[in-house]
Structure formats: C-alpha cells, structure tokens
C-alpha cells in the first residue's frame, strides 16, 4: 500500500518499491530510529515554595538524564506552557502557580514531577517598639514589645545588630539581657 504503520523495537531501515508481478522498480528507503525513553525525574526541590509578590524562586530537578535527554519545565499542565529548560529555573509568578518538569529526548519524554509556588502577603510595618525597663543593670533583663497588626501567616521577629541581623526572639514581646547598651529591631 501507499503507507504502512510500523513499531520496531530497534532502529530499522524500511524499503519500498513498486511491483507488478515479477517486475519491480528500484527501492527508496526510510529509517525509523528508536530513541531511549528518558527516566522519570526523582523530585523537584523545593516541592513547595512561598515567595513575596515580585520575588523569585529557584526550582531544581533531580534525577538521571539519559544520553540526549534534557529537563523541560512547564506551567498549566505536564507538557503545557513551556517555562524553561535545564536542571534549574528561576520563576516569578504573579499568582500561585504549579510548575512541572520532565525529561525529554526528541519526541520521547518521561512522566512529570511538580512544584507549587505560592505568593505570600507582604506584612504590614510595625507601628512602634518599646523596652521595659529602658535602662537595666548589666545582666538584668528588659522586655521588648511591639505594637502593630499582623497579616495572616506573619509573626514578629526581633534582631540585634541590624534589622534582620542576629535573631533574639519572636512574638509580640521578648526578653533580652544585654551586657552593654544595644539597639534592637523588630519586623
């Protein structure tokens, strides 16, 4: 016939010719190459990431790539909207999104692993902070307190040295015992 369907298990060359009884033409050939099916990715790290709006997250695939295969990333679905290639990609979604990765070798591909990136609400700034007592003897303690409204999922974090420096506690209040005059920060 004009066409045939074949399913070889290894790379195979096929030949076609026109025949009329014992008379026949010369042949034309076609090669069907068998590509190794890529192994499935083992995991995506992190499997869940939470970022602030406008920030980015790096997603990484783990697993063994066969010769000729590469990692391909998608959104919307496995094989959906292309999001990048390579072991790792950096993503900055405007809203929560699921990313999928699979190994691809030509038209052959593995199953997908997925990772979810959520967008966290940026916390509201604290209104004020205070210490009680303000002045203490060396080795004595003072209680630090913050005033403000927390957004869902937020907690107060206290630092010394700089904002985001050395952690000294969490919560609406925390107790400190400085050995010298020190400034504390809360966010």
C-alpha positions in Angstrom: 0.0 0.0 0.0 0.9 3.7 -0.1 1.6 3.7 3.6 2.2 1.2 6.4 2.4 1.6 10.2 5.5 0.0 11.9 6.5 -0.4 15.5 10.2 -1.6 15.5 11.9 -2.4 18.8 15.3 -1.2 17.5 16.4 1.2 14.8 15.3 -0.3 11.4 15.6 0.7 7.8 12.5 0.0 5.6 12.5 -0.2 1.8 9.6 0.4 -0.6 9.3 -0.5 -4.3 6.6 -0.7 -6.9 5.9 -4.3 -8.1 3.9 -5.7 -10.9 4.0 -9.5 -10.9 7.7 -10.4 -11.3 8.6 -6.9 -12.4 9.6 -4.2 -9.9 11.2 -0.8 -9.6 14.2 0.3 -7.6 13.8 0.9 -3.9 13.5 4.0 -1.7 14.3 3.7 2.0 13.2 5.2 5.3 14.9 4.8 8.6 12.9 4.6 11.9 15.2 5.4 14.8 14.5 4.2 18.3 15.2 6.8 21.0 15.7 5.8 24.5 12.7 6.7 26.8 14.1 9.1 29.4 14.0 8.2 33.1 11.4 10.0 35.3 12.7 12.8 37.4 13.2 11.8 41.0 11.9 15.0 42.6 11.7 18.8 42.4 13.3 20.9 45.1 11.6 22.7 46.8 8.3 20.9 46.2 6.5 23.9 47.7 7.9 27.5 47.8 6.4 30.7 49.1 7.6 34.0 47.8 6.7 37.6 48.2 5.0 39.2 45.2 7.7 40.4 42.8 10.3 38.0 44.2 11.6 34.8 42.5 12.0 31.2 43.5 14.6 28.7 42.0 13.2 25.2 41.2 15.6 22.3 40.6 15.0 18.9 39.2 16.8 15.8 40.4 17.3 12.5 38.6 19.5 10.9 36.0 19.3 12.1 32.4 19.9 9.6 29.7 22.1 10.5 26.7 20.5 13.1 24.6 17.8 14.0 27.1 17.2 17.4 28.8 14.9 18.7 31.5 11.9 20.7 30.2 9.7 22.8 32.5 6.0 23.7 32.0 3.1 25.6 33.6 -0.6 24.9 33.3 0.0 21.1 32.9 2.6 18.5 32.2 3.7 19.4 28.6 1.6 22.5 28.7 3.0 26.0 28.5 6.9 26.0 28.2 8.6 27.7 31.2 12.2 26.9 30.6 14.9 24.1 30.2 17.7 22.9 32.3 18.3 21.4 35.8 17.1 24.7 37.5 14.8 27.5 36.5 14.0 30.8 38.3 10.3 31.7 38.4 8.5 34.9 39.4 4.7 34.2 39.1 2.2 37.0 39.8 -0.1 34.5 41.5 0.2 30.9 42.8 1.3 28.5 40.1 2.3 24.9 39.7 5.4 24.0 37.6 6.1 20.7 36.0 9.3 19.1 34.8 10.0 16.1 32.7 13.0 14.6 30.8 12.7 14.9 27.0 14.6 13.2 24.3 13.2 14.3 20.9 9.6 13.2 20.9 10.1 10.8 23.8 9.5 12.0 27.3 9.2 10.8 30.9 6.4 11.5 33.4 6.4 14.8 35.3 7.2 15.9 38.8 5.6 19.1 40.1 6.3 22.0 42.4 3.9 24.6 43.8 4.9 28.3 44.1 2.6 30.4 46.3 2.6 34.2 46.8 2.8 35.3 50.4 1.2 38.6 51.6 3.7 41.3 52.4 3.4 42.1 56.1 2.3 45.5 57.4 5.1 47.6 59.1 5.1 47.7 62.9 3.7 50.9 64.4 6.2 51.2 67.3 8.5 49.2 69.6 9.5 49.8 73.2 11.6 48.3 76.1 10.6 48.0 79.7 12.6 49.0 81.7 14.6 51.2 79.3 17.7 51.1 81.5 18.9 48.0 83.2 22.0 46.9 85.1 24.4 44.6 83.3 23.0 41.0 83.4 19.4 42.2 84.1 16.6 41.7 81.6 14.3 44.1 79.7 11.1 43.2 77.9 10.8 44.3 74.3 7.3 44.9 73.0 5.9 45.8 69.5 2.6 47.4 68.5 1.1 46.7 65.1 -1.3 44.4 63.2 0.0 41.2 61.7 -1.3 39.9 58.4 -2.3 36.3 58.0 0.7 34.0 58.4 3.0 36.7 59.7 4.9 36.7 63.0 7.1 39.4 64.7 10.8 38.7 64.6 13.4 40.6 66.8 17.0 41.2 66.0 20.1 42.9 67.4 22.9 44.5 65.4 20.7 45.4 62.4 17.2 44.7 61.1 17.5 41.1 60.0 20.8 40.7 61.9 21.2 38.4 64.9 17.9 36.9 65.9 16.9 37.4 69.6 13.3 36.2 69.6 9.9 36.1 68.1 6.4 37.2 69.1 4.7 40.4 70.4 7.2 40.6 73.2 10.6 39.0 74.1 13.0 39.3 77.0 16.7 40.3 76.5 19.7 40.6 78.9 22.3 42.8 77.1 25.8 43.2 78.6 26.1 46.7 77.1 23.8 49.3 75.6 22.2 47.8 72.5 19.6 48.7 69.9 17.0 46.0 69.0 14.9 45.9 65.8 11.6 44.2 65.1 9.8 43.5 61.8 
